[in-house]
Amino acid sequence: MSGPTDEGLLDLVVTGGTVVTSSGTATTDVGVLDGRVVQLGGSMSGREVIDASGMLVLPGGVDMHVHLSPVELEGESVPWADDFDSGSRAAAAGGVTTIGNITFPRSGERLPELVARVAAEAARDSIVDFVLHPVVLEPAGTAVADVAQLAEQGHTSIKMFMSLGHFDAQAAEFVQVLAAAGRSGLLTMVHCEDACVIEAVTARLVAEGRTSLQHYGESRPEVSEVVAVTRMIAMAEAAEAPIYIVHLGSAAALAEARAALGRGQQVYVETRPIYLHFTDAEFATDAAPLFVGNPPLRALSDQQALWAGLAAGHVHTCCTDHAAWTKEQKLDPALTVQNARPGMADLETLMPLLFSEGVRTGRLSVERFVEVTSTNAAKLFGLFPRKGTIAIGSDADLVVWDPVRPRRIDDSRAQSRSGYSLYDGREVVGTPVATISRGRVLFRDGQVLAPPGGGRLVPRGSTRPL
């Protein structure tokens, strides 16, 4: 398992740990030089040594769905509680070393200009590496040309929202952009909820006086997700383009995606932590506003289907959709089903919760855990094998993971500026001890060590089919 090294000390050696990749495990030392893995096993010495005896050594998490830059819609800029500074600190504390930011254009801003602007902001503040997913809001005009230019510049993903009211009016143009993305090797991320269904059902709830956020799940029923997933699969087939369905939450929608996969279509599915750890029973409580996300929480049977899909390979990734508000913002009494604030902070808890509730319970193998938190996302978004694995030549993105250490999630120790977690007080077993990005120790023994900046925009290739 050895690889070539220069004479002398390596920059970092991680000793005694069990290295886990999607293909297996092996107890071996890992040697790092100039930010890359250069040796696996054999004799080595380093300027810095981390003893990982009794621990797992995992590839750094690859969370390709976060919101750390403002949403720009209809001339209004809406900032989140977290930016690239606090959000990347939360990522590092949770074992995530690469993030993918959903990036909204300002009015009249071309997509290449958008990614250049936000990349500069992220490079200034983020301690973890990053990619950007520019959002296509106006598919007519320059969008097709912009997609080709993005590909030339190494940005190999875009994002569309079927949940926004203008989608149906421009559906044909969106399909043209989807086709252009496919031709250029880009992966199109899609928020699959049908705006027409949501608008009609919400109007009925308002007319009936049922506007509190305890009715939020009713305002965006399962059918709104299922019909959007079905339509987008058909659009992607017509466009001959791969798609990545973000934050899928229902068993019925998963069945549609699974059927498309069975036909050989490149349809990839992401779910997120709230669907795995909570159900729509939360909407019956006074804390309902804290659990508002899009799509909403579903039934226990949906949760069970998603866990089964993760284990079987029909759900390909688990990413956060980290979109942090403060507790005060989420509990604002002026909020209704018409103007809710969907989203929550999850970057710091994604991997510990999935390990504790997945690997420790036997729902997921440790190799499958690595696949859904790192390897698959790296492959789909053109980052593999630079990211998503531990191999000679790969970036030294490593997480030293204690698989048996219990920990109570504690709001007071969180890195997110949201100030709260849905999981506050919950006990987990398994936690990161050290998080390393390109050989830099970002987090160790409960402390974030890196100053703002240091994260890099990662060059990418095309989607690698799973």
N, C-alpha and C positions, 0 to 999 in steps of 0.2 A: 504493500500500500504506500510505498515511499514515492516521493517526487524529488526532483533536483533542487538543491539549495546551494547558495554561495557559501564559501568558507566563512566562519565566524558566527556571531549570534544572530538569531532571528529577532524580530521585533517583539513577538508575543508567542508563547507556547501555552496551550490549554492541555493539561495533563490529566490522565486517569479517568476521563469521562467516557460514557457510552454515547458514541456518535450515532444520531438517528437521521436517516434520510427517508424519502418515500419508498425506497427500495429495500431498506433493511437497517440493521443495527450492527455496530462493532465497537468493542472497547479499544480505543486507540487515542494517541496524542495528536493534537492539531498544531501545526506550525504556521505562523503568519509572518510575511515580509512584504513591506510596501503595500499594505492593505489587502493582499490576496492570500489565499490558502496556498502554501507552497510545499507542504509536506504532511503526510498522514502516516503515522507510525514511524518506527525507527528511532535512532538516537538523535536528539536535538536539544538545544539550549536557547534560551531567549533572554532579552533584556528585561522582559516582564513575564512572569509565570503565574497562571491561575490554576489552582488545584481543583479539579472537578471530580475528584474521587467520590463515588457514590451518586454522582449526578448524571443527568442527560445533557448532551450537547446538541442543540437543535439548530437548524437554519433559522435566521431571523425571520420573524413574521412579515408577511407581505400583505398589507391591508390596502386593497385597491379602491376603497370607497370611503373617503372622508370629506368633510366640508370644513376647511380652515380659512377660506377667503370669502369675502362677502357675496351674498346673492344679489345680483343686479337685475331687477325686473321692473319694467314700466317706469324707468327713470329713478327708481328708489334703490338705495343701497342698504341691505340689511346685514349687519355684522353678526357673527356668532359670538358666543362667550369665549371660544377658543380661537386663536390664530395659529400661525406656524410655530411660534415660540412655545406657547403652553401646550398646544396639541401634540407637537413632536416630543415634548418632555413626557407627556402621558403615554405616547407610543413606546418610547424607550423603557419606561417603567413597567410596561406590560409585555415586553419582549418583541415589539414590532420595530423593524429596522428600515422598512421601505413603505411609503404611503403613496396613494394615488388620489389627488385632490380634484374634486368636481369644481370646474372653473368657469364662472359665468362671465360673458362679455358685457362691457358697458355699451350703452346705446351707440350704434354705428361702428363699433370696434370690430375689425377683422380678426378672425381666429388666430392667425400667426402673430398678430400684434398682442392679442390677449395672452398667449402663452409666454411671450417674451416678457411682458410686464409682470405677470404673476411669478414666473420663474425667478426673476430678480428678487422679489419679496421673499420667496421661500428660501432662496440661497442665503439671504441675509439672516433669517431667523430660525430655520429648521435645523435641528441637530441630527435628524435622520434623513436618509436619501428619499427622493420623491420623483414622481411623474405627475403630469397634468392631463386631465380629461376635459378638453374644451366643450362647452355646451352649445349645441346648435339650436338657437331660438328662431332664427329667420332662415328657412331653407332655400328661399328664392334668391336670385341675384348671384352673389359671389360665393355661396357656400360650397358648391362643387369644386370650384377652383381652389378655395381655401383648404379643402380636404387633401387635394393633391399636394399642395405646398406643405401642409403639416407632415405628410408622409416623407417628403424630401428632407424635412428638418428632423426626422426621427421621433415624431409624436404619432403614435400608432393606435390612438383610440379617440372616440368622440362620445358624447352623451346626448340622448334625446329624452324628452318628457312627454309621454302620451297623456299625462294627467293635466297638462296645461290646456286652457280652453281653446287656444288657437291651433292645436294639433290637427283636428279634423278638417278645418278649413284649408289646411296646406298639406294634407296627407300625401298627395301625389308628389309634391316637391320633396317631402321627407323621404319618400321611397327612392327618389333620384339621388339624394345625398347618401342614403344607405348603400345604393349600388356603387356610387363613386368610392365610398369607403371600402367596400369589398374589393373593388378593382385595385385599390392602392394598398391593400394589405392591412387596413385598419379594422379594429374590432369596435363595433357600435354597442355601447351600453344603453339600455332602455329601461326607463321607469314605466312599468306596465300597470296603469290604472286608467280606466276609461272616463274621460272628463265629462262626457254627456250623461252617463249613468250617475256619476257623482252629483252633478248639477241638479238632475231631476229628483233624486232621492233627498238631497239636502233641502231643496225647495219644499218638498212635502213635509219634512220634519219641522221646518220653520213655520209652515202654515198650521201645523198641529201644536205649535208651542213647545216642541221638544228640542231645544237648542243647546242644552248643557252638554259638556264634554263626556258625560256618562252615556250619551247617545252617539259618540264619535264612530264607534264601530258600525252602527247602523247607517251612518252617512256615507260610508265607503264600503258597501257590501262586497262579499266574496265575488259576486258576479262581475263587479267592476274590474277586478283583477283578472278573472278568467277570460272575459271577452277581450281585454287588452292583450293578454298573452297570446290568445288564439289569433287575433288580427296581426300582431307583430310577427309571429312565426310565418304566417302567410306572406306578409310583406317581405320578410327576409328571404323566403324561398323564391319569390318573384325577382328580387334584387340580386339573388345569388351571392348573398353576403352572410357572414357569421354574426351572431348577436349574443349579447351577454345580458341576461335578465337580472337586474339588480333587486336586492331585498325581496325575493319571492317569499310569500307568507302562507299560502294555502295549499291544501292537498290537491284540490281540483286544478289549480293552476300548474302545480308540479306534474300532474298527470298529462296535461297538454304538452309540456316541455319534454317529458319522458317519451311520449309518443313520437314527437319530432326527432328526438335522438335516435329512436328505434328505426326511423326511416332514413337515417344517415345524415340528417341535417345538422349543421354546426350551431346548436343552440345550447348555450352554457348558462348554468343557474347558480346564483349567489343567494344565500340566506344570511340572516344576521342574528346576533345574540338574543334580542328581545323575544323573538318567536320561539326560541329553544328553551327559554327559562321562564316565560310568563304566558298566560292565556287571557282571553277576553274577560275572564272573571274580574280582572283588575278594573274594568270600566264600571263595575257595580260599587266601587269604593269611593270615598272622598278624595283619594289620591289619583283618580282617573286622569286628570290633566297631565300628570307626570309621565304617563304611559302612552301618550298620543304620539304615534308615528305613522308613516305612510308606507305600505298599507297598514291598517290597524291590526292589533292583536286578534288572533282567531281562536278557534276552539282547541280543546285538548287533542282531538283527533288530528287536527292540522299539525300541531306540535309533534305528535308521534310520527306523522308522515315525513316531516322534515328530518327528524333524527334518523329514521330509516333510510331516507334519501342520501344523507351524508355518509352513512355506513356503506350503502350499496353503490355509491358513485353517481347517482342521478342528480345530487346537489354537489356542485364542484368546488365551491369556495364558501367560507364563512368570513365575511368582512363586516365592519361595524356600521357603515353609514353614520359615522360619528358626526353629529350636528348638535352642538352643545348650546343650551340655553341655561340661564340661572334658574334656580328653583322659584324665585319671585316672578320671573317672566313666565314660567310654565303655569303658575297658579294664579295668574292675573284674572280677577273675577269678570273682566270684560270679555274674556275669550268665550267663543261659542263654536258650534260645528262649522260655522262659516269663516271664522278667522283664527282657527287654532294655530298653535306653534308646534308643528311636528318635529321630533328629533330629540336626541339625548346623547350624553357622553358615554362612550363604550371602549375607547382605545386602550385604556389601562386594564380593563377587566376581560376583554375578549378571550385571550389565550388562557389565563388562569381558570376562568369559568368553564371553557370548553374542555380543558384537560380534566378538571375536577369532575364535571358532570358527564363527560364523554369517555375519556380513557380510564379514569379510576373506577367507573361503574361498569366497564366492559362494553359500552355502546360502540366505541371506536378503538381500533388498534392505535398504538403510538405512531406507526407509520402513516396511517390514514389521517391522524391529527396533523402531522407535518404536511401532508398533501393539501388539506383543506385550508390550512392557515398560511401556507407558504408556497409550496411547489407548484400547485395548479395555477394560482394567480400569476406566478412568475412566468409560466409557460404561456398562458393566454395573453398576457400583456407584453410579450416580447422581451422579457428580462432574463429568461433561463438560458444557460446555466450560470450566468453572472450572479443572479439572485435565486433563492429558492432551494438551494442544496448546499452541501458541504463537499467540495471536490477540489482537486488541485486546479488552480487557475480561477476558481470562483472568488468573488468578493468575500472577505472574511467577516461576514455578517453571522454572528454566532450568539446563541443564548445558552448560558449555563443554567440549567433548570433543575431545581430540587423537586423530585417527583413525590416526595412523602411529607414535605413540610406543610403543616396546617397554617392557615392565615385567615384572619377575620378582615373582610373588606371594611375600610375605615374612611369615611368622607374627609376627616381632618388631615389625612396623609395624602390625599389625591393630588395629582398634578394639574388636572383640568380646572379651569377657572369657573366651571359651572357651579362648583361648590357643593354638589351632591351627586350621589350615585343611586340608581335604582336598587343596587345590591348592597347598600350600606348595612353592615352587621352580618352579612352572609358568610358562612365558613366555607373556604375552599381548601383543597389539598393539592399541592403542586404550584410552584411559583418561580418566576425568574430570580436568580441570584445575581447574574451579571448579564448585561446586554452590550454587545460589541458590534460596531458598524465599521466595516473596512479597517478592522484592527484597532479602532478607537474604542476605549471602554466608556460607554455613555452612562451606564447605570450599574451600580454595584452595592449590594447589601442595603437596599432600601433608599439609596441616595442617587439623584441625578447629578453626574459629575461634569457634564459637558456644558460650556457656555453656548448662548445662541449662535447659530450659524454652524458651518461645517458639513451640513447635509448638501448633497449634490443632485442636480437633475440627471437622471440615469438615461443614457442612450439606449434605444430599444430597436428590436427587430419586429417582424410580423408575428401574428398569433401562431402559436404552435398547437395544432389540434391535440386534444387529450385522447 
